[in-house]
Amino acid sequence: MIELSVDEAARRLAELGDQLNEGDATQTAKVTDHGRPVLAVIPWHLYEALVTTAQIPADAATLLAAPAPVRDAALAAAAARAELLYREHSDLTDFEAFGPDDL
């Protein structure tokens, strides 16, 4: 996550958009005023995925019944969040999937 002050964000807005869109799919920027978070800047594709996901209930049957573009956006957003969790929390992947007798 990129963190910058309101003044710095205003000066770097065009550059910030390029920076957020070229990196990680979930890259965001926290804009602060005297150290207190006041705004979040996110790439448009992430915004659309978040809005779409917020409108879809967690119920699997409802998700499957959603139109394909909505379902695809919701699943892509969930996959991006899951990947981020797995990368940041080693306890989710710090185990052996197979025992000696399984191979």
N, C-alpha and C positions, 0 to 999 in steps of 0.2 A: 504494500500500500504506500502510495506517495502521500506525504503530508506537507502542506504549505499554508502560509498565512493568506488571508483574504487579499491583501495587496499583491502578494507574489502571484496568486492564482489569476488575478485580473491582468497582470502584466504578461503572464505566460499562457493564456487561455488557448490560443491556436496551437502552440507547441504541446500543451498538455493533452489536447485532443489527439494529436498524432501519437504521442507517447503511450496513451492508454489503449489506442487501437492497434498498435504494432506489437504489444507484448502479450502476456498471459491473458487468456479469455476472460478472466475474472479480475483483472487489474483495475483498481479504483484509486481515487484521490480523496483524502480527507482535508477539508479546508477549515482552518481554525481562525478564531478571533481572540487574541490574547491567550492562546493556548487552549481555548474551549472549542470543541468541534461545532461548526455551524452549518456546513454544507458537505454533501458527498457529490463527487463528479464521477460518472461512470460512462463507459462506452454505450452507444445507442443499442447495440445488439444485446447487451446485458440488461439494459433497462426493459427492452421488449420482453426478454425471457422472464424477468422478475415479475412484470405486470401480468404476463400470461400465466405464470405459475401461481401467482396469488389468486387468480380467478378460477383455478382448477382445484376441486376438492382432492384430498389425499386418497380418496376411495379409488381403488384400481379399476373397478367397473366403469365409473364415471370418466376416468381418464381414457380408457379404451374407447368409450363412446364419443369422445371429443373429436372435432374435425382434425384431420391429419396434420395440418400446419400447427395447430394449437398443441396437439399431443407431442409433435416433434420438438417444438420449442420448450415445452415443459420438461421433456425427457433430457434434452440437451443441457438445460439449466441444472437439472438434478445431477447429471453426470459430471458437469464442471464442479459443482459443490462437492460431490463425492471424491473426485480426484484431488481437490484441494485438501480435504480432510485427511485422505490417505497420505498425502505428501507431508502434511504438517504434524501428524500424530503417528509416530512410529509404532506405538502400541497396537495400532490396528493391523499392522502387517508384520509384527515381530513374533511370528510363530511358524512352525513347520506345518505345511498343508498335508503332507503325507508322512506316515510312519514307515519304518524299515520294512514292514510286511506288506505295505501297499504297492511297492514298486516292483 
